Amino acid sequence: MAVSARGADTLARSIKAAGITRLFTLSGNHIMPVFDAALSAGIELVHVRHEAGAVHMADAWARLTGEPGVALVTGGPGHANAVSALYTAQMSESPVVLLSGHAPNRQAGWGAFQEMDQAAMAAPVTKASWAAGSAAGLAADFARACRVARSGRPGPVHLSLPTDTLEQSADGPLPVARDYAPVPMPLDAGQAATLVARLGRAQRPLVLVGPQGLTDAGRARVAALQQAWGVPVVATESPRGANDPALGAFAPMLARADCVLLLGKRLDFTLQFGQAFDAACVFMQIDADEREWARTRRALGERLQETLLADTHAALDSLASLSLRGLPEWLAQVETALAYRPPAWNEARGNGSGNGNGLHPAELCRAVQQVLDTHPDSVLVCDGGEFGQWAQACLRAPHRVINGAAGAIGSALPMALAGRLAHRGAPVVAMMGDGTFGFHCAEIDTAVRYGLPFICVVGNDARWNAEYQIQLNSYGAERLVGCELLPTRYDRVAEGFGARGAWVNQADELARALQDAVHADVPTCVNVALAGLPAPVVRQA
């Protein structure tokens, strides 16, 4: 299909040809031609309040839908604001495309308005990062960005858009469907059979899957492989690795395994660089990136016995078609460990009101779980920090997005907006601490403007509790510094943006506040006085 239009128009048509109908964006001088072109192309612009928020929304959209999530920001400081959020997407293996406005190519090196080397700035936190060289190449540039973001180990890609490439005439064909599609990376059948045979000789095998095993599509594949094989298949995406409270008492199981298949799972800090396993345990690795094998060999040496090249989802599908001797007793032991939560959590109660004397996090989560259980498509979004760990440990939902292995906080509130767009009829609950709320609370304004009701649950212990716990344990109570926050009425902050607010400092107020939030047609901030407890450590008796 031949086109004759501005570069911005061909870019918009290329975005539409990719099947993308929504951009998460914040306006700015450099990208006004794209705004104009998007109107003609019928592409929705979700106009946010901070560039990092746009990237977090694109990240959550990609994880929930499997489509590339596209953020569009202006150049210079706008681009710089967006880059920090790319690290969360990178560590979560999320196919995000960041489009950034840019100073014109014709003024390169002249000191143009907001000129900077944006591609170099984004490169460390992306799979690929470049600036468009011409108007004629913009459509193909976007197709390439989608293809790279989705291929192999998925991850973010950055494309800068110099203003002259957007404004100049562009002639040429649009990319075809295969140009946007991921490069196939299937598992070699012969190598797979050898790997399965080796795994079948183990007495206590484990299959460990990376973040791609915890997308909606990934969770279904992980469950299918475990069902087909009858051996434990466990996906992780937390910076706490096997000590993730969401995995219950799983961590000790690593030391009991005698053969481990790393399936799209890096042998990194989350697995203590291999130190979490018995010294006699052997390993096999399937990965889309051959460089990961060198990292694993550096840690394990000859204990890494097999390496195969494939992307995670293709490998999960292929392996599920092969038979393996099931080990029901070992599987039951691992599943029991994963499901374990201390019985005391079921009855945990706080003291109500006051800094340090609020509701117990498990008590709060029990009430939230009742909301999530009301719909088959409920969406749970969890941030990090101590309260975030309680939420991840205690709550479950059909759709789940967390801050991921990056360990950064602040993403939950904007991610909840993407959750609402992806699942409009279901409850969306974002669990976050009071420190987290301050990062992107202005996106409540975005939610109100676009009619996106969701429930923002703030665990308010009036401090940066993760750092407080580190200082308390490492340096003592007399050396606590820089962790204090005010017991702010975040519910009233939300009301200032046109949302609803509810202040809860007694347990018997919580259920009503949450039910009212479920039925509200605007976002609701449920601000809960929380006991400032450390993150849970789950150990079986």
C-alpha positions, -999 to +999 in steps of 0.1 A: +000+000+000+017+032-012+014+063+009+024+099+004+022+120+036+043+134+064+066+111+083+043+115+113+014+102+092+033+071+080+044+065+116+008+066+128-003+043+100+025+019+109+014+019+145-022+011+134-009-016+111+007-033+141-027-036+156-020-010+182-049+014+188-038+031+220-007+052+230+002+062+266+015+097+262+023+132+276+023+161+252+053+182+243+067+203+215+086+176+196+057+152+192+028+175+182+029+161+146+024+126+160-006+138+180-021+153+149-014+122+128-029+099+155-062+118+153-064+110+116-054+074+121-080+068+148-054+060+175-065+068+211-041+090+232-042+083+269-027+116+281-010+111+314+006+133+340+042+121+340+063+104+314+074+076+336+037+069+343+032+065+305+059+039+304+045+020+334+011+020+318+026+006+286+045-020+306+014-032+324-006-032+291+020-054+275+022-079+303-016-082+306-024-084+268+008-097+252+007-068+228+035-043+226+028-014+249+036+019+233+046+051+252+050+084+234+069+113+251+085+145+241+123+149+238+150+161+263+136+162+298+105+143+288+126+114+275+148+115+306+117+112+328+106+082+309+139+063+309+139+053+346+106+034+341+122+013+313+143-005+338+112-020+355+100-031+320+134-045+311+137-067+343+101-079+338+108-088+302+079-066+290+077-057+252+074-019+256+082+006+227+092+041+239+088+067+212+105+100+221+105+133+203+139+146+194+157+176+181+158+177+143+185+158+125+194+188+104+205+206+137+225+177+151+254+190+172+243+226+169+228+229+204+192+226+193+163+229+218+165+200+243+191+182+222+207+153+239+220+118+229+187+101+238+195+068+222+227+065+244+207+074+275+181+047+269+205+020+256+214+004+290+178-003+298+166-014+264+172-042+239+178-016+212+178+021+210+182+044+180+171+076+164+151+076+131+173+088+102+146+098+077+109+104+073+108+076+047+122+051+072+098+058+101+072+032+093+099+005+090+116+018+122+085+013+142+079-022+128+115-031+137+110-017+172+079-040+177+098-070+163+128-066+185+107-059+216+087-091+211+115-115+199+136-138+220+136-125+256+110-097+253+119-063+265+117-025+259+130-008+228+135+030+223+130+049+191+137+087+190+117+108+165+136+139+152+111+166+144+122+169+108+116+132+101+080+138+114+074+169+093+090+159+060+072+141+032+075+104+032+067+080+003+069+043+003+051+011+013+040+003+048+055-028+064+036-060+062+023-081+091+054-103+094+076-072+098+060-065+132+059-102+143+085-117+167+113-138+152+105-174+158+128-192+182+115-228+184+131-255+205+151-280+185+132-313+188+163-336+190+180-315+217+148-312+236+145-350+237+180-353+251+173-327+277+141-344+288+159-378+290+185-363+313+158-346+335+140-379+337+169-395+355+167-370+383+150-378+417+142-342+426+141-321+394+130-285+393+120-264+363+125-227+371+109-202+347+117-164+345+092-135+343+077-148+310+062-176+330+041-151+350+023-132+322-013-144+317-002-165+287+029-177+306+010-189+337-012-211+315+019-226+299+037-232+332+006-250+345+003-271+313+040-282+315+037-292+352+004-311+344+021-329+315+053-339+333+042-343+370+073-324+382+075-289+398+075-260+374+079-227+392+080-192+377+096-163+396+097-125+390+105-110+424+138-094+434+136-117+464+139-147+442+131-180+459+126-160+491+096-142+475+068-144+501+044-151+472+063-185+468+056-194+504+082-217+520+097-226+486+133-214+492+146-245+510+134-267+481+162-253+459+188-269+481+170-303+478+169-303+440+194-326+422+187-313+386+174-279+376+162-267+342+166-229+339+139-220+313+143-184+305+154-179+340+187-161+346+211-175+372+215-141+389+211-125+423+176-139+427+191-174+428+222-163+448+243-169+417+238-206+422+247-206+459+211-215+468+215-250+454+233-281+466+269-283+454+261-316+436+230-303+417+234-302+379+218-277+356+204-274+321+194-241+305+171-230+277+173-193+269+167-170+240+201-152+247+233-173+243+251-148+265+232-162+295+250-195+291+284-177+298+270-161+329+257-195+342+290-213+334+309-186+352+289-195+383+285-233+379+314-245+357+308-281+344+276-284+364+259-267+335+254-298+313+230-288+285+223-255+268+195-249+242+184-219+223+147-210+223+123-184+236+104-192+268+069-196+255+080-217+225+100-239+248+072-244+273+049-254+245+074-279+230+084-295+262+047-300+272+043-323+242+071-346+254+066-372+281+085-374+314+083-397+343+062-380+370+074-377+406+041-372+425+057-373+460+083-347+451+058-326+433+035-327+463+063-316+486+071-286+465+034-276+460+029-278+498+059-255+503+046-231+477+011-230+493+023-227+529+014-195+548+018-193+586-016-202+602-013-171+624-019-149+594-055-161+593-062-145+627-037-116+627-051-084+640-037-049+645-044-025+673-061+002+652-051+039+646-018+055+653+017+052+638+029+017+643-004+006+658-026+003+627-042-027+610-020-058+605-011-062+568-026-097+567-058-084+582-060-058+554-053-083+527-080-107+539-106-080+532-091-072+498-091-108+488-129-108+492-131-081+466-108-099+442-128-131+445-160-114+432-150-115+395-133-140+372-111-113+356-101-094+387-067-075+384-042-073+412-014-048+410+013-048+437+041-024+443+073-032+463+084-023+498+074-041+530+036-037+525+040-048+489+056-080+500+026-087+523+002-080+495+021-103+471+022-131+498-014-129+508-033-120+476-042-139+444-061-129+413-067-141+378-046-112+365-015-100+384+011-074+378+039-066+403+069-042+403+091-071+392+127-080+396+139-044+392+127-038+428+117-002+420+087+013+437+061+037+423+047+018+394+015+004+409-008+033+405-002+040+368-002+002+361-036+000+376-050+023+349-037+000+322-053-029+341-086-011+340-083-005+302-074-041+296-103-055+318-130-028+320-156-049+337-135-063+365-123-050+399-088-036+397-070-032+430-036-015+434-018-023+466+009+002+476+026+019+506+024+055+515+058+062+501+048+047+468+017+068+465+037+099+463+055+090+431+025+090+407-006+101+426-013+127+399-023+098+376-055+097+396-064+128+376-058+107+344-081+080+358-108+105+365-105+121+331-107+088+312-134+072+334-112+045+348-124+035+383-101+014+403-093+008+440-060+023+453-053+007+487-026+027+506-010+010+535-001+040+556+026+035+582+040+070+579+075+059+569+097+044+543+094+010+560+118-011+540+147+013+547+135+017+583+137-021+588+172-022+572+185+006+595+168-009+626+184-043+620+218-031+607+225+000+628+201+000+657+171+021+668+194+051+677+206+053+641+173+056+623+173+085+599+155+097+567+127+072+570+099+093+585+068+104+566+037+123+577+005+103+583-009+121+554-046+119+544-040+104+510-077+099+507-081+137+507-054+140+481-074+117+459-105+138+465-086+168+453-081+151+419-119+143+416-118+108+430-133+093+461-114+089+494-119+067+524-099+068+557-098+036+576-081+033+610-103+005+625-107-030+611-145-029+612-145+001+588-125-017+561-151-040+545-176-012+539-149+011+525-138-015+500-174-024+490-182+012+484-151+015+462-161-016+442-194+001+432-180+036+426-178+051+391-146+070+399-113+059+414-112+054+452-082+058+475-087+036+506-061+050+530-055+025+558-036+031+590-011+003+589+011-013+615+047-008+603+057-044+603+087-059+584+080-079+552+069-115+559+095-143+560+076-176+553+091-206+570+074-239+577+075-251+613 
